[in-house]
Amino acid sequence: MHLPALVVFLLIGAIAGWLAGLIVRGFGFGLLGNIVVGIIGAFLAGWLLPRLGVSFMLVSPLVTSIVYAMIGAIVLLVIIGLIRRT
């Protein structure tokens, strides 16, 4: 992965984490924590969703990538939040 692609990937993860933090209110980790979770969620979604057969295209590839990463971040926030509460 080249540096510009990595920077775009990290920015997409950061945006997705921020959006996921807004959606999943009780399980968030603050702005910076949610951004980190978004980046990890982007990696998770990029790996997991194609293996589950989930594939869709929205307005542009960038918007689609943000939604994929946001799905991964939401799943990760919920799982971490549930583990943290027990």
Summary of the structure (lengths in Angstrom):
residues: 86
radius of gyration: 12.5
end to end distance: 38.2
largest distance: 40.5
contacts: 277
relative contact order: 0.21
helix: 83%
strand: 0%
